[in-house]
Every structure is written in C-alpha cells, then in structure tokens.
Amino acid sequence: MLRFSVRIVSLSLPPMRRLIAVLGLVLLLPFGYYVYANPERLTLNDQGRAEVAGQYVALSAGITHYELAGPDTGRVAVLVHGFSVPAYIWDSTSRALALAGHKVIRYDLFGRGWSDRPDGAYDGAFYDAQLSELLDSLQVAGPVDLFGLSFGGFVAAHFASTHPERVRTLVFVDPVTQSAQSPKLLSVPVIGPAYWQTRVVPSMADNQTSDFLHPERFPGWADRYRPQMQYRGFGRALRRSRGTLGTADFPAMYAKIARWGIPVLLVWGKQDQTLTIAGAEHVRGAIPGTEFFPVDSAGHLPHLEQAAAFNERVFAFFASHPVEQPAESRPPATGSPAAPRR
C-alpha cells in the first residue's frame, strides 16, 4: 500500500518537479555512498592523542608526533617510515639501535599516524621542512644517520640532496627508486578524490600484510594500522603523496647524493612483491660505492622479517663510517658539490 501511494504522488508531480526530484535522488545516492564508505569520521586533536606514547612538537605546518630512544649523547639515527604505515614500523630497529647506544628519532610523516593532516602539497619540499624543523626543535645540529623505508626512501633521498650537511650516512630499505604516474582517474576533479576515499583508502589496512613474505608471523598488523584511518585528511595526504611520485626526479636526487659523497647502504628483501629488487639497480647505478645487502627470506620489510641480519649489517656499515669522519668536508647545500669521500 505504501509503495502504491508513493507512486501516485510521484506521478502527480508536474514534469519539471519530477525531473528535479529524480536529479536530486541521483546526486544524493553518490553522496550517501561517499559518507558511508569514507572511513574518515573524526578530526585529530589532543583528545585523540591522549593515550598515544611519544612526544609532540608544533612545526610550521602542524603538530608532529615523534619518539626518542637511546642516550642523548649517542650517535643520532633518524628513521623515516614508508607510504602509509607510521613510525611503529620501526619498532625493532629503534630498540636495537638504542640498545647499541644510538640516539634514535622516529616520527610520523604529516598525514599519517598521530601527526596532523595539513592541507599541504606533500611534495619533497614539504617533507624536507617537516624533518628539518623537527631536527631543529630537538637541537640536533650535527649530521645524522638517515633511514628511509619504501616511500621514506624518497623523503630521505630528497632531504639528503638538499641538506647534505645534515646527513652522515643514508640507509635505504626497499625504497621507491623511480617516478610513477598516478592513474588518470585520480586527477579528475571531484571524481578522482572521491574514488580514492571510497575505493582505495578503505582497503589499505587489509592490504598491508602483502608487504610480508610470511604475514602469519605478524598477527594484528592490519588492526594496528586502522586507528589512523578515522581522522580526516589521511586519504588526502596519501593521494597527494602518490601524485608527488609522478614528478619526482630520482636521477637528479641520486646524482647530488653521489656528488656530496654521502655513504649509502641499500637493503632489499629478495622476495619483495611491493617494490621488486630490480629497483636496486637505479640506486646502485646512480650512486657509485653503494653498499648493497639483498636479504633472503624477506618481502618488502626485511628489517622486520630478518631483523637480526639487518641490524648486524647496519652496525657494520656505521662502524665503517664513524662519527669522527669530518662532516665539515661536505659543503652546505647552497655551495658547490665536493668530491666523493670514498
């Protein structure tokens, strides 16, 4: 009876009003789906961060969440995470470095974890500013050992190429090594962002286990990822970061790193299906003297799946490039490149 009466009412509407009603319904359905499928419901604030370990600092683009470990007097290591999994991805590495006497700094890139999600460009300069300001706020004046995992390899490479005086060594772990264009759909106004938020972002947590060769050894990995997804700006940050890779000039960054003579250790899981080990040649060919460590029985995250072997190689790399090596021989980024120190 209800359906019959609704039909009578709709048929009784004048044609123009009927058309407007149909158009309104057509527009309302996609909007309703967007609201339903988009996981972002909250704005990240102090209340959301109340139970989270670590410290916070207000930088020019927003609040950054970071964690410190190890003695204040230790050799400083800075850990940059990948595309979307925040700083906890470095748990085992941070512990090992701290126990060995290093001062460890790890932080959440803007848009991820418990850092703010500013409406920024999410390009190389944007990430440079976050890291530079973080180091300044922590009064880290000397050069650091900079780690970059996956997308963090781009962040670390860009920072080293523009701030060589602040980098003693580089450790790349299964890094992004070449530009990659985003699907054309994502560049379509309104439609692209909506597709990303409703189709790509909701599946990200469950997709994280594909980074492991043996995901069964890391139970709860997807669940640990989910909390960050509920805060507005998460998807936007990742979408813009994805777009940044379409214009990133990796050969130019690597050429600068080589000219500055920054020592590089490149680690790669042999069974990585996220970024295959063939990508290692982009780094090795562009930065002569790169130490290469392919890790067997490991996927995209060898520092987790083969932590003991990874840590041993990192410590040996550090030992061959001690703090006493004069970083002053490397001019500031605004000067002329020096000859490689190899």
Buried (B, 14 or more C-beta within 10 A) or exposed (E): EEEEEEEEEEEEEEEEEEEEEEEEEEEEEEEEEBEEEBBBEEEBEEEBBEEEEBEBBEBEBBBBBBBBBBEEEBBBBBBBBBBBBBBBBBBBBBBBBBEBEBBBBBBBBBBBBBBBBBEBBBBBEBBBBBBBBBBEBBEBEEBBBBBBBBBBBBBBBBBBBBBBBBBBBBBBBBBBBEBEEBEEEBEEEEEBBBBBBBEBBBEBBEEBBEBBBEBEEBEEBBEBBEBBBBBEBBBBBBBBBBBBBEEBEBBEBBBBBBBBBBBBBBBBBBBBEBBBBEBBEBBBEBBEEBBBBBBEEBBBBBBBBBBEBBBEBBBEBBEEBEEEBEBEEBEEBEEEBEEBBE
